[in-house]
Structures are given as C-alpha cells and as structure tokens.
Amino acid sequence: MATNPTEPQQEVSLRELYPELSEQELKEAEMNLARYFEIALEIRGERQASAGAVDIADAAPIIIEERSNCSQTI
C-alpha cells in the first residue's frame, strides 16, 4: 500500500482496527504493542551502537535472547 509522504497521515486506533476486542483484550493489545515498540527501539539502538564495529562474517552464531515480558498474566 503506497502512501503519499506529503499527505497528512490519519491516526487509526486499535479499537478501530479490532472493534470485536473486549476492553481487557484491547488493554492487553495496547500493552503488547507498546512492548513491541520498546523492543524494536532496543534492537535499533544496539545495531546503531555496533554498526561497523564488528565484522560478522567470522563471528560466532548469533543467539537470540527472549525479550518478551513473561511476567504479565492474562
């Protein structure tokens, strides 16, 4: 879906995207989305900090660590 960068972007709420969600599900979805953005920013910061510092061609395999917040209960 192409958008024109000069046009103002319309904000869309999670409620508009998922009207069938209960209030509890909506709250959980908002928390999950916020956590997703936090993780994405962490990854971006880590990548920027290490940009050009390491030649990964000869590096050891990358181990992906769990970043989700497992302490949340439903």
N, CA, C, O and CB atoms as a CASP TS submission, in Angstrom:
PFRMAT TS
TARGET T0000
AUTHOR 0000-0000-0000
METHOD Language model
MODEL 1
PARENT N/A
ATOM      1  N   MET     1       0.840  -1.167   0.000  1.00  0.00           N
ATOM      2  CA  MET     1       0.000   0.000   0.000  1.00  0.00           C
ATOM      3  C   MET     1       0.891   1.237   0.000  1.00  0.00           C
ATOM      4  O   MET     1       1.538   1.540   1.003  1.00  0.00           O
ATOM      5  CB  MET     1      -0.959  -0.006   1.211  1.00  0.00           C
ATOM      6  N   ALA     2       0.925   1.935  -1.097  1.00  0.00           N
ATOM      7  CA  ALA     2       1.749   3.133  -1.220  1.00  0.00           C
ATOM      8  C   ALA     2       0.995   4.334  -0.670  1.00  0.00           C
ATOM      9  O   ALA     2      -0.208   4.493  -0.880  1.00  0.00           O
ATOM     10  CB  ALA     2       2.155   3.374  -2.690  1.00  0.00           C
ATOM     11  N   THR     3       1.734   5.167   0.034  1.00  0.00           N
ATOM     12  CA  THR     3       1.141   6.398   0.540  1.00  0.00           C
ATOM     13  C   THR     3       1.954   7.570   0.048  1.00  0.00           C
ATOM     14  O   THR     3       3.145   7.442  -0.236  1.00  0.00           O
ATOM     15  CB  THR     3       1.062   6.394   2.083  1.00  0.00           C
ATOM     16  N   ASN     4       1.314   8.698  -0.050  1.00  0.00           N
ATOM     17  CA  ASN     4       1.984   9.914  -0.473  1.00  0.00           C
ATOM     18  C   ASN     4       2.608  10.555   0.767  1.00  0.00           C
ATOM     19  O   ASN     4       1.880  10.913   1.694  1.00  0.00           O
ATOM     20  CB  ASN     4       0.991  10.895  -1.192  1.00  0.00           C
ATOM     21  N   PRO     5       3.944  10.711   0.811  1.00  0.00           N
ATOM     22  CA  PRO     5       4.589  11.252   2.006  1.00  0.00           C
ATOM     23  C   PRO     5       4.216  12.699   2.310  1.00  0.00           C
ATOM     24  O   PRO     5       4.453  13.172   3.422  1.00  0.00           O
ATOM     25  CB  PRO     5       6.068  11.150   1.859  1.00  0.00           C
ATOM     26  N   THR     6       3.643  13.403   1.353  1.00  0.00           N
ATOM     27  CA  THR     6       3.270  14.800   1.593  1.00  0.00           C
ATOM     28  C   THR     6       1.874  14.922   2.200  1.00  0.00           C
ATOM     29  O   THR     6       1.518  15.982   2.716  1.00  0.00           O
ATOM     30  CB  THR     6       3.336  15.591   0.292  1.00  0.00           C
ATOM     31  N   GLU     7       1.074  13.844   2.146  1.00  0.00           N
ATOM     32  CA  GLU     7      -0.262  13.875   2.719  1.00  0.00           C
ATOM     33  C   GLU     7      -0.190  13.600   4.215  1.00  0.00           C
ATOM     34  O   GLU     7       0.601  12.766   4.654  1.00  0.00           O
ATOM     35  CB  GLU     7      -1.178  12.852   2.024  1.00  0.00           C
ATOM     36  N   PRO     8      -1.009  14.295   5.001  1.00  0.00           N
ATOM     37  CA  PRO     8      -1.027  14.016   6.439  1.00  0.00           C
ATOM     38  C   PRO     8      -1.524  12.592   6.694  1.00  0.00           C
ATOM     39  O   PRO     8      -2.439  12.117   6.022  1.00  0.00           O
ATOM     40  CB  PRO     8      -1.918  15.040   7.183  1.00  0.00           C
ATOM     41  N   GLN     9      -0.919  11.925   7.661  1.00  0.00           N
ATOM     42  CA  GLN     9      -1.305  10.561   7.994  1.00  0.00           C
ATOM     43  C   GLN     9      -2.499  10.571   8.937  1.00  0.00           C
ATOM     44  O   GLN     9      -2.532  11.342   9.896  1.00  0.00           O
ATOM     45  CB  GLN     9      -0.127   9.801   8.625  1.00  0.00           C
ATOM     46  N   GLN    10      -3.464   9.728   8.667  1.00  0.00           N
ATOM     47  CA  GLN    10      -4.636   9.607   9.528  1.00  0.00           C
ATOM     48  C   GLN    10      -4.303   8.617  10.640  1.00  0.00           C
ATOM     49  O   GLN    10      -3.796   7.528  10.370  1.00  0.00           O
ATOM     50  CB  GLN    10      -5.900   9.147   8.716  1.00  0.00           C
ATOM     51  N   GLU    11      -4.584   8.986  11.880  1.00  0.00           N
ATOM     52  CA  GLU    11      -4.361   8.091  13.004  1.00  0.00           C
ATOM     53  C   GLU    11      -5.482   7.067  13.070  1.00  0.00           C
ATOM     54  O   GLU    11      -6.654   7.388  12.871  1.00  0.00           O
ATOM     55  CB  GLU    11      -4.265   8.879  14.326  1.00  0.00           C
ATOM     56  N   VAL    12      -5.100   5.834  13.351  1.00  0.00           N
ATOM     57  CA  VAL    12      -6.065   4.763  13.488  1.00  0.00           C
ATOM     58  C   VAL    12      -5.839   4.119  14.844  1.00  0.00           C
ATOM     59  O   VAL    12      -4.712   3.765  15.188  1.00  0.00           O
ATOM     60  CB  VAL    12      -5.939   3.723  12.329  1.00  0.00           C
ATOM     61  N   SER    13      -6.902   3.967  15.608  1.00  0.00           N
ATOM     62  CA  SER    13      -6.782   3.366  16.935  1.00  0.00           C
ATOM     63  C   SER    13      -6.915   1.844  16.839  1.00  0.00           C
ATOM     64  O   SER    13      -7.441   1.313  15.862  1.00  0.00           O
ATOM     65  CB  SER    13      -7.850   3.943  17.893  1.00  0.00           C
ATOM     66  N   LEU    14      -6.431   1.160  17.871  1.00  0.00           N
ATOM     67  CA  LEU    14      -6.602  -0.292  17.918  1.00  0.00           C
ATOM     68  C   LEU    14      -8.085  -0.648  17.970  1.00  0.00           C
ATOM     69  O   LEU    14      -8.508  -1.662  17.415  1.00  0.00           O
ATOM     70  CB  LEU    14      -5.863  -0.889  19.137  1.00  0.00           C
ATOM     71  N   ARG    15      -8.862   0.185  18.632  1.00  0.00           N
ATOM     72  CA  ARG    15     -10.309  -0.051  18.706  1.00  0.00           C
ATOM     73  C   ARG    15     -10.923  -0.047  17.310  1.00  0.00           C
ATOM     74  O   ARG    15     -11.800  -0.858  17.013  1.00  0.00           O
ATOM     75  CB  ARG    15     -10.991   1.016  19.591  1.00  0.00           C
ATOM     76  N   GLU    16     -10.463   0.866  16.451  1.00  0.00           N
ATOM     77  CA  GLU    16     -10.973   0.923  15.076  1.00  0.00           C
ATOM     78  C   GLU    16     -10.517  -0.292  14.274  1.00  0.00           C
ATOM     79  O   GLU    16     -11.267  -0.808  13.446  1.00  0.00           O
ATOM     80  CB  GLU    16     -10.509   2.214  14.382  1.00  0.00           C
ATOM     81  N   LEU    17      -9.294  -0.747  14.516  1.00  0.00           N
ATOM     82  CA  LEU    17      -8.780  -1.905  13.790  1.00  0.00           C
ATOM     83  C   LEU    17      -9.420  -3.209  14.255  1.00  0.00           C
ATOM     84  O   LEU    17      -9.671  -4.108  13.452  1.00  0.00           O
ATOM     85  CB  LEU    17      -7.276  -1.990  13.949  1.00  0.00           C
ATOM     86  N   TYR    18      -9.681  -3.303  15.558  1.00  0.00           N
ATOM     87  CA  TYR    18     -10.210  -4.531  16.145  1.00  0.00           C
ATOM     88  C   TYR    18     -11.439  -4.224  17.009  1.00  0.00           C
ATOM     89  O   TYR    18     -11.359  -4.309  18.235  1.00  0.00           O
ATOM     90  CB  TYR    18      -9.122  -5.240  16.985  1.00  0.00           C
ATOM     91  N   PRO    19     -12.547  -3.876  16.406  1.00  0.00           N
ATOM     92  CA  PRO    19     -13.733  -3.499  17.188  1.00  0.00           C
ATOM     93  C   PRO    19     -14.320  -4.659  17.998  1.00  0.00           C
ATOM     94  O   PRO    19     -15.098  -4.432  18.924  1.00  0.00           O
ATOM     95  CB  PRO    19     -14.796  -2.950  16.263  1.00  0.00           C
ATOM     96  N   GLU    20     -13.954  -5.892  17.658  1.00  0.00           N
ATOM     97  CA  GLU    20     -14.511  -7.050  18.350  1.00  0.00           C
ATOM     98  C   GLU    20     -13.814  -7.352  19.683  1.00  0.00           C
ATOM     99  O   GLU    20     -14.285  -8.207  20.433  1.00  0.00           O
ATOM    100  CB  GLU    20     -14.427  -8.257  17.455  1.00  0.00           C
ATOM    101  N   LEU    21     -12.711  -6.677  19.990  1.00  0.00           N
ATOM    102  CA  LEU    21     -11.983  -6.930  21.229  1.00  0.00           C
ATOM    103  C   LEU    21     -12.731  -6.387  22.442  1.00  0.00           C
ATOM    104  O   LEU    21     -13.342  -5.320  22.398  1.00  0.00           O
ATOM    105  CB  LEU    21     -10.595  -6.314  21.159  1.00  0.00           C
ATOM    106  N   SER    22     -12.661  -7.156  23.523  1.00  0.00           N
ATOM    107  CA  SER    22     -13.213  -6.665  24.787  1.00  0.00           C
ATOM    108  C   SER    22     -12.268  -5.595  25.339  1.00  0.00           C
ATOM    109  O   SER    22     -11.163  -5.410  24.828  1.00  0.00           O
ATOM    110  CB  SER    22     -13.407  -7.839  25.822  1.00  0.00           C
ATOM    111  N   GLU    23     -12.708  -4.900  26.377  1.00  0.00           N
ATOM    112  CA  GLU    23     -11.858  -3.867  26.980  1.00  0.00           C
ATOM    113  C   GLU    23     -10.552  -4.477  27.503  1.00  0.00           C
ATOM    114  O   GLU    23      -9.483  -3.886  27.345  1.00  0.00           O
ATOM    115  CB  GLU    23     -12.611  -3.149  28.128  1.00  0.00           C
ATOM    116  N   GLN    24     -10.639  -5.657  28.125  1.00  0.00           N
ATOM    117  CA  GLN    24      -9.446  -6.330  28.641  1.00  0.00           C
ATOM    118  C   GLN    24      -8.508  -6.718  27.498  1.00  0.00           C
ATOM    119  O   GLN    24      -7.297  -6.525  27.603  1.00  0.00           O
ATOM    120  CB  GLN    24      -9.840  -7.579  29.454  1.00  0.00           C
ATOM    121  N   GLU    25      -9.050  -7.259  26.418  1.00  0.00           N
ATOM    122  CA  GLU    25      -8.233  -7.639  25.262  1.00  0.00           C
ATOM    123  C   GLU    25      -7.595  -6.413  24.620  1.00  0.00           C
ATOM    124  O   GLU    25      -6.442  -6.459  24.191  1.00  0.00           O
ATOM    125  CB  GLU    25      -9.083  -8.394  24.228  1.00  0.00           C
ATOM    126  N   LEU    26      -8.344  -5.323  24.555  1.00  0.00           N
ATOM    127  CA  LEU    26      -7.819  -4.086  23.988  1.00  0.00           C
ATOM    128  C   LEU    26      -6.658  -3.557  24.832  1.00  0.00           C
ATOM    129  O   LEU    26      -5.633  -3.137  24.294  1.00  0.00           O
ATOM    130  CB  LEU    26      -8.932  -3.028  23.885  1.00  0.00           C
ATOM    131  N   LYS    27      -6.824  -3.580  26.139  1.00  0.00           N
ATOM    132  CA  LYS    27      -5.758  -3.137  27.044  1.00  0.00           C
ATOM    133  C   LYS    27      -4.519  -4.009  26.870  1.00  0.00           C
ATOM    134  O   LYS    27      -3.401  -3.496  26.831  1.00  0.00           O
ATOM    135  CB  LYS    27      -6.238  -3.174  28.514  1.00  0.00           C
ATOM    136  N   GLU    28      -4.707  -5.319  26.767  1.00  0.00           N
ATOM    137  CA  GLU    28      -3.583  -6.237  26.572  1.00  0.00           C
ATOM    138  C   GLU    28      -2.900  -5.980  25.227  1.00  0.00           C
ATOM    139  O   GLU    28      -1.672  -6.001  25.138  1.00  0.00           O
ATOM    140  CB  GLU    28      -4.062  -7.701  26.654  1.00  0.00           C
ATOM    141  N   ALA    29      -3.691  -5.740  24.188  1.00  0.00           N
ATOM    142  CA  ALA    29      -3.136  -5.460  22.867  1.00  0.00           C
ATOM    143  C   ALA    29      -2.311  -4.174  22.886  1.00  0.00           C
ATOM    144  O   ALA    29      -1.245  -4.111  22.274  1.00  0.00           O
ATOM    145  CB  ALA    29      -4.261  -5.355  21.824  1.00  0.00           C
ATOM    146  N   GLU    30      -2.800  -3.153  23.584  1.00  0.00           N
ATOM    147  CA  GLU    30      -2.060  -1.890  23.688  1.00  0.00           C
ATOM    148  C   GLU    30      -0.735  -2.095  24.424  1.00  0.00           C
ATOM    149  O   GLU    30       0.293  -1.546  24.026  1.00  0.00           O
ATOM    150  CB  GLU    30      -2.909  -0.825  24.412  1.00  0.00           C
ATOM    151  N   MET    31      -0.763  -2.888  25.500  1.00  0.00           N
ATOM    152  CA  MET    31       0.465  -3.170  26.247  1.00  0.00           C
ATOM    153  C   MET    31       1.463  -3.950  25.382  1.00  0.00           C
ATOM    154  O   MET    31       2.663  -3.675  25.399  1.00  0.00           O
ATOM    155  CB  MET    31       0.141  -3.961  27.533  1.00  0.00           C
ATOM    156  N   ASN    32       0.946  -4.925  24.630  1.00  0.00           N
ATOM    157  CA  ASN    32       1.817  -5.717  23.763  1.00  0.00           C
ATOM    158  C   ASN    32       2.436  -4.865  22.656  1.00  0.00           C
ATOM    159  O   ASN    32       3.611  -5.021  22.324  1.00  0.00           O
ATOM    160  CB  ASN    32       1.036  -6.875  23.152  1.00  0.00           C
ATOM    161  N   LEU    33       1.638  -3.971  22.095  1.00  0.00           N
ATOM    162  CA  LEU    33       2.143  -3.096  21.041  1.00  0.00           C
ATOM    163  C   LEU    33       3.214  -2.151  21.590  1.00  0.00           C
ATOM    164  O   LEU    33       4.235  -1.926  20.941  1.00  0.00           O
ATOM    165  CB  LEU    33       0.991  -2.290  20.414  1.00  0.00           C
ATOM    166  N   ALA    34       2.985  -1.607  22.769  1.00  0.00           N
ATOM    167  CA  ALA    34       3.970  -0.725  23.392  1.00  0.00           C
ATOM    168  C   ALA    34       5.264  -1.494  23.654  1.00  0.00           C
ATOM    169  O   ALA    34       6.352  -0.968  23.416  1.00  0.00           O
ATOM    170  CB  ALA    34       3.416  -0.129  24.710  1.00  0.00           C
ATOM    171  N   ARG    35       5.160  -2.721  24.137  1.00  0.00           N
ATOM    172  CA  ARG    35       6.353  -3.547  24.399  1.00  0.00           C
ATOM    173  C   ARG    35       7.076  -3.866  23.091  1.00  0.00           C
ATOM    174  O   ARG    35       8.306  -3.867  23.050  1.00  0.00           O
ATOM    175  CB  ARG    35       5.962  -4.863  25.129  1.00  0.00           C
ATOM    176  N   TYR    36       6.331  -4.133  22.033  1.00  0.00           N
ATOM    177  CA  TYR    36       6.923  -4.392  20.724  1.00  0.00           C
ATOM    178  C   TYR    36       7.766  -3.196  20.272  1.00  0.00           C
ATOM    179  O   TYR    36       8.887  -3.366  19.794  1.00  0.00           O
ATOM    180  CB  TYR    36       5.825  -4.698  19.686  1.00  0.00           C
ATOM    181  N   PHE    37       7.220  -1.996  20.427  1.00  0.00           N
ATOM    182  CA  PHE    37       7.968  -0.802  20.034  1.00  0.00           C
ATOM    183  C   PHE    37       9.209  -0.612  20.898  1.00  0.00           C
ATOM    184  O   PHE    37      10.253  -0.200  20.393  1.00  0.00           O
ATOM    185  CB  PHE    37       7.078   0.434  20.125  1.00  0.00           C
ATOM    186  N   GLU    38       9.110  -0.907  22.192  1.00  0.00           N
ATOM    187  CA  GLU    38      10.279  -0.817  23.070  1.00  0.00           C
ATOM    188  C   GLU    38      11.382  -1.754  22.593  1.00  0.00           C
ATOM    189  O   GLU    38      12.549  -1.366  22.530  1.00  0.00           O
ATOM    190  CB  GLU    38       9.892  -1.149  24.522  1.00  0.00           C
ATOM    191  N   ILE    39      11.010  -2.987  22.259  1.00  0.00           N
ATOM    192  CA  ILE    39      11.985  -3.966  21.799  1.00  0.00           C
ATOM    193  C   ILE    39      12.590  -3.530  20.473  1.00  0.00           C
ATOM    194  O   ILE    39      13.800  -3.642  20.277  1.00  0.00           O
ATOM    195  CB  ILE    39      11.338  -5.349  21.662  1.00  0.00           C
ATOM    196  N   ALA    40      11.763  -3.036  19.563  1.00  0.00           N
ATOM    197  CA  ALA    40      12.267  -2.576  18.268  1.00  0.00           C
ATOM    198  C   ALA    40      13.274  -1.442  18.454  1.00  0.00           C
ATOM    199  O   ALA    40      14.300  -1.407  17.775  1.00  0.00           O
ATOM    200  CB  ALA    40      11.104  -2.114  17.367  1.00  0.00           C
ATOM    201  N   LEU    41      12.986  -0.516  19.369  1.00  0.00           N
ATOM    202  CA  LEU    41      13.921   0.579  19.629  1.00  0.00           C
ATOM    203  C   LEU    41      15.208   0.079  20.276  1.00  0.00           C
ATOM    204  O   LEU    41      16.287   0.592  19.978  1.00  0.00           O
ATOM    205  CB  LEU    41      13.266   1.630  20.519  1.00  0.00           C
ATOM    206  N   GLU    42      15.109  -0.918  21.162  1.00  0.00           N
ATOM    207  CA  GLU    42      16.307  -1.517  21.755  1.00  0.00           C
ATOM    208  C   GLU    42      17.195  -2.117  20.676  1.00  0.00           C
ATOM    209  O   GLU    42      18.404  -1.891  20.649  1.00  0.00           O
ATOM    210  CB  GLU    42      15.925  -2.593  22.784  1.00  0.00           C
ATOM    211  N   ILE    43      16.575  -2.882  19.793  1.00  0.00           N
ATOM    212  CA  ILE    43      17.328  -3.530  18.710  1.00  0.00           C
ATOM    213  C   ILE    43      17.977  -2.480  17.817  1.00  0.00           C
ATOM    214  O   ILE    43      19.143  -2.610  17.447  1.00  0.00           O
ATOM    215  CB  ILE    43      16.405  -4.448  17.871  1.00  0.00           C
ATOM    216  N   ARG    44      17.227  -1.444  17.474  1.00  0.00           N
ATOM    217  CA  ARG    44      17.776  -0.373  16.628  1.00  0.00           C
ATOM    218  C   ARG    44      18.967   0.292  17.313  1.00  0.00           C
ATOM    219  O   ARG    44      19.991   0.540  16.675  1.00  0.00           O
ATOM    220  CB  ARG    44      16.688   0.681  16.309  1.00  0.00           C
ATOM    221  N   GLY    45      18.839   0.581  18.602  1.00  0.00           N
ATOM    222  CA  GLY    45      19.937   1.197  19.343  1.00  0.00           C
ATOM    223  C   GLY    45      21.163   0.304  19.397  1.00  0.00           C
ATOM    224  O   GLY    45      22.289   0.775  19.237  1.00  0.00           O
ATOM    225  N   GLU    46      20.944  -0.992  19.625  1.00  0.00           N
ATOM    226  CA  GLU    46      22.060  -1.937  19.659  1.00  0.00           C
ATOM    227  C   GLU    46      22.750  -2.014  18.305  1.00  0.00           C
ATOM    228  O   GLU    46      23.978  -2.056  18.226  1.00  0.00           O
ATOM    229  CB  GLU    46      21.572  -3.327  20.081  1.00  0.00           C
ATOM    230  N   ARG    47      21.960  -2.030  17.248  1.00  0.00           N
ATOM    231  CA  ARG    47      22.542  -2.120  15.901  1.00  0.00           C
ATOM    232  C   ARG    47      23.313  -0.847  15.547  1.00  0.00           C
ATOM    233  O   ARG    47      24.375  -0.915  14.930  1.00  0.00           O
ATOM    234  CB  ARG    47      21.438  -2.374  14.855  1.00  0.00           C
ATOM    235  N   GLN    48      22.780   0.310  15.937  1.00  0.00           N
ATOM    236  CA  GLN    48      23.477   1.563  15.666  1.00  0.00           C
ATOM    237  C   GLN    48      24.766   1.654  16.466  1.00  0.00           C
ATOM    238  O   GLN    48      25.775   2.158  15.972  1.00  0.00           O
ATOM    239  CB  GLN    48      22.577   2.753  15.985  1.00  0.00           C
ATOM    240  N   ALA    49      24.732   1.164  17.706  1.00  0.00           N
ATOM    241  CA  ALA    49      25.915   1.229  18.557  1.00  0.00           C
ATOM    242  C   ALA    49      27.033   0.334  18.034  1.00  0.00           C
ATOM    243  O   ALA    49      28.214   0.638  18.198  1.00  0.00           O
ATOM    244  CB  ALA    49      25.558   0.834  19.982  1.00  0.00           C
ATOM    245  N   SER    50      26.650  -0.759  17.410  1.00  0.00           N
ATOM    246  CA  SER    50      27.671  -1.686  16.937  1.00  0.00           C
ATOM    247  C   SER    50      27.914  -1.597  15.431  1.00  0.00           C
ATOM    248  O   SER    50      28.667  -2.401  14.883  1.00  0.00           O
ATOM    249  CB  SER    50      27.282  -3.090  17.298  1.00  0.00           C
ATOM    250  N   ALA    51      27.293  -0.642  14.762  1.00  0.00           N
ATOM    251  CA  ALA    51      27.446  -0.509  13.309  1.00  0.00           C
ATOM    252  C   ALA    51      28.909  -0.287  12.937  1.00  0.00           C
ATOM    253  O   ALA    51      29.549   0.662  13.390  1.00  0.00           O
ATOM    254  CB  ALA    51      26.583   0.651  12.778  1.00  0.00           C
ATOM    255  N   GLY    52      29.405  -1.162  12.124  1.00  0.00           N
ATOM    256  CA  GLY    52      30.774  -1.034  11.650  1.00  0.00           C
ATOM    257  C   GLY    52      31.826  -1.475  12.649  1.00  0.00           C
ATOM    258  O   GLY    52      33.008  -1.530  12.309  1.00  0.00           O
ATOM    259  N   ALA    53      31.432  -1.788  13.862  1.00  0.00           N
ATOM    260  CA  ALA    53      32.402  -2.156  14.892  1.00  0.00           C
ATOM    261  C   ALA    53      32.814  -3.614  14.799  1.00  0.00           C
ATOM    262  O   ALA    53      33.911  -3.968  15.230  1.00  0.00           O
ATOM    263  CB  ALA    53      31.836  -1.877  16.263  1.00  0.00           C
ATOM    264  N   VAL    54      31.958  -4.470  14.244  1.00  0.00           N
ATOM    265  CA  VAL    54      32.240  -5.900  14.210  1.00  0.00           C
ATOM    266  C   VAL    54      32.017  -6.419  12.802  1.00  0.00           C
ATOM    267  O   VAL    54      31.009  -6.112  12.164  1.00  0.00           O
ATOM    268  CB  VAL    54      31.360  -6.668  15.223  1.00  0.00           C
ATOM    269  N   ASP    55      32.969  -7.209  12.326  1.00  0.00           N
ATOM    270  CA  ASP    55      32.800  -7.894  11.060  1.00  0.00           C
ATOM    271  C   ASP    55      32.136  -9.226  11.363  1.00  0.00           C
ATOM    272  O   ASP    55      32.774 -10.125  11.910  1.00  0.00           O
ATOM    273  CB  ASP    55      34.166  -8.082  10.310  1.00  0.00           C
ATOM    274  N   ILE    56      30.859  -9.365  11.013  1.00  0.00           N
ATOM    275  CA  ILE    56      30.127 -10.555  11.404  1.00  0.00           C
ATOM    276  C   ILE    56      30.412 -11.760  10.507  1.00  0.00           C
ATOM    277  O   ILE    56      29.905 -12.849  10.778  1.00  0.00           O
ATOM    278  CB  ILE    56      28.661 -10.262  11.400  1.00  0.00           C
ATOM    279  N   ALA    57      31.189 -11.601   9.471  1.00  0.00           N
ATOM    280  CA  ALA    57      31.490 -12.712   8.581  1.00  0.00           C
ATOM    281  C   ALA    57      32.183 -13.841   9.327  1.00  0.00           C
ATOM    282  O   ALA    57      31.915 -15.010   9.047  1.00  0.00           O
ATOM    283  CB  ALA    57      32.356 -12.243   7.421  1.00  0.00           C
ATOM    284  N   ASP    58      33.058 -13.529  10.261  1.00  0.00           N
ATOM    285  CA  ASP    58      33.787 -14.545  11.003  1.00  0.00           C
ATOM    286  C   ASP    58      33.306 -14.673  12.445  1.00  0.00           C
ATOM    287  O   ASP    58      33.956 -15.331  13.258  1.00  0.00           O
ATOM    288  CB  ASP    58      35.259 -14.232  10.984  1.00  0.00           C
ATOM    289  N   ALA    59      32.193 -14.062  12.763  1.00  0.00           N
ATOM    290  CA  ALA    59      31.687 -14.066  14.137  1.00  0.00           C
ATOM    291  C   ALA    59      30.992 -15.382  14.455  1.00  0.00           C
ATOM    292  O   ALA    59      30.599 -16.133  13.561  1.00  0.00           O
ATOM    293  CB  ALA    59      30.724 -12.893  14.359  1.00  0.00           C
ATOM    294  N   ALA    60      30.852 -15.638  15.736  1.00  0.00           N
ATOM    295  CA  ALA    60      30.129 -16.817  16.198  1.00  0.00           C
ATOM    296  C   ALA    60      28.645 -16.647  15.875  1.00  0.00           C
ATOM    297  O   ALA    60      28.182 -15.529  15.652  1.00  0.00           O
ATOM    298  CB  ALA    60      30.345 -17.042  17.726  1.00  0.00           C
ATOM    299  N   PRO    61      27.907 -17.743  15.848  1.00  0.00           N
ATOM    300  CA  PRO    61      26.467 -17.636  15.575  1.00  0.00           C
ATOM    301  C   PRO    61      25.787 -16.721  16.590  1.00  0.00           C
ATOM    302  O   PRO    61      26.180 -16.654  17.754  1.00  0.00           O
ATOM    303  CB  PRO    61      25.806 -19.030  15.597  1.00  0.00           C
ATOM    304  N   ILE    62      24.774 -16.028  16.124  1.00  0.00           N
ATOM    305  CA  ILE    62      24.026 -15.120  16.982  1.00  0.00           C
ATOM    306  C   ILE    62      22.983 -15.919  17.759  1.00  0.00           C
ATOM    307  O   ILE    62      22.240 -16.714  17.183  1.00  0.00           O
ATOM    308  CB  ILE    62      23.353 -13.989  16.148  1.00  0.00           C
ATOM    309  N   ILE    63      22.937 -15.703  19.061  1.00  0.00           N
ATOM    310  CA  ILE    63      21.936 -16.347  19.903  1.00  0.00           C
ATOM    311  C   ILE    63      20.885 -15.298  20.235  1.00  0.00           C
ATOM    312  O   ILE    63      21.196 -14.244  20.788  1.00  0.00           O
ATOM    313  CB  ILE    63      22.575 -16.958  21.207  1.00  0.00           C
ATOM    314  N   ILE    64      19.652 -15.598  19.894  1.00  0.00           N
ATOM    315  CA  ILE    64      18.563 -14.659  20.137  1.00  0.00           C
ATOM    316  C   ILE    64      18.046 -14.868  21.550  1.00  0.00           C
ATOM    317  O   ILE    64      17.665 -15.975  21.928  1.00  0.00           O
ATOM    318  CB  ILE    64      17.421 -14.836  19.095  1.00  0.00           C
ATOM    319  N   GLU    65      18.037 -13.790  22.325  1.00  0.00           N
ATOM    320  CA  GLU    65      17.552 -13.853  23.694  1.00  0.00           C
ATOM    321  C   GLU    65      16.079 -13.499  23.743  1.00  0.00           C
ATOM    322  O   GLU    65      15.588 -12.711  22.935  1.00  0.00           O
ATOM    323  CB  GLU    65      18.357 -12.918  24.599  1.00  0.00           C
ATOM    324  N   GLU    66      15.384 -14.087  24.695  1.00  0.00           N
ATOM    325  CA  GLU    66      13.974 -13.767  24.907  1.00  0.00           C
ATOM    326  C   GLU    66      13.868 -12.351  25.435  1.00  0.00           C
ATOM    327  O   GLU    66      14.514 -12.011  26.426  1.00  0.00           O
ATOM    328  CB  GLU    66      13.307 -14.772  25.886  1.00  0.00           C
ATOM    329  N   ARG    67      13.063 -11.519  24.787  1.00  0.00           N
ATOM    330  CA  ARG    67      12.893 -10.128  25.193  1.00  0.00           C
ATOM    331  C   ARG    67      11.486  -9.832  25.675  1.00  0.00           C
ATOM    332  O   ARG    67      11.204  -8.725  26.133  1.00  0.00           O
ATOM    333  CB  ARG    67      13.237  -9.213  24.053  1.00  0.00           C
ATOM    334  N   SER    68      10.604 -10.813  25.574  1.00  0.00           N
ATOM    335  CA  SER    68       9.231 -10.527  25.972  1.00  0.00           C
ATOM    336  C   SER    68       9.108 -10.467  27.482  1.00  0.00           C
ATOM    337  O   SER    68       9.925 -11.020  28.218  1.00  0.00           O
ATOM    338  CB  SER    68       8.280 -11.576  25.409  1.00  0.00           C
ATOM    339  N   ASN    69       8.078  -9.790  27.917  1.00  0.00           N
ATOM    340  CA  ASN    69       7.837  -9.632  29.335  1.00  0.00           C
ATOM    341  C   ASN    69       6.914 -10.769  29.770  1.00  0.00           C
ATOM    342  O   ASN    69       5.692 -10.644  29.690  1.00  0.00           O
ATOM    343  CB  ASN    69       7.219  -8.227  29.660  1.00  0.00           C
ATOM    344  N   CYS    70       7.492 -11.865  30.226  1.00  0.00           N
ATOM    345  CA  CYS    70       6.713 -13.047  30.562  1.00  0.00           C
ATOM    346  C   CYS    70       6.028 -12.937  31.910  1.00  0.00           C
ATOM    347  O   CYS    70       5.254 -13.824  32.273  1.00  0.00           O
ATOM    348  CB  CYS    70       7.592 -14.255  30.547  1.00  0.00           C
ATOM    349  N   SER    71       6.284 -11.886  32.658  1.00  0.00           N
ATOM    350  CA  SER    71       5.693 -11.763  33.979  1.00  0.00           C
ATOM    351  C   SER    71       4.245 -11.278  33.920  1.00  0.00           C
ATOM    352  O   SER    71       3.550 -11.275  34.936  1.00  0.00           O
ATOM    353  CB  SER    71       6.517 -10.820  34.824  1.00  0.00           C
ATOM    354  N   GLN    72       3.792 -10.870  32.740  1.00  0.00           N
ATOM    355  CA  GLN    72       2.404 -10.407  32.610  1.00  0.00           C
ATOM    356  C   GLN    72       1.472 -11.608  32.612  1.00  0.00           C
ATOM    357  O   GLN    72       1.762 -12.632  31.993  1.00  0.00           O
ATOM    358  CB  GLN    72       2.210  -9.567  31.311  1.00  0.00           C
ATOM    359  N   THR    73       0.374 -11.479  33.297  1.00  0.00           N
ATOM    360  CA  THR    73      -0.612 -12.545  33.314  1.00  0.00           C
ATOM    361  C   THR    73      -1.871 -12.059  32.632  1.00  0.00           C
ATOM    362  O   THR    73      -2.148 -10.862  32.564  1.00  0.00           O
ATOM    363  CB  THR    73      -0.911 -13.009  34.754  1.00  0.00           C
ATOM    364  N   ILE    74      -2.604 -12.993  32.143  1.00  0.00           N
ATOM    365  CA  ILE    74      -3.853 -12.662  31.422  1.00  0.00           C
ATOM    366  C   ILE    74      -5.003 -12.760  32.378  1.00  0.00           C
ATOM    367  O   ILE    74      -6.148 -12.525  31.993  1.00  0.00           O
ATOM    368  CB  ILE    74      -4.085 -13.601  30.202  1.00  0.00           C
TER
END
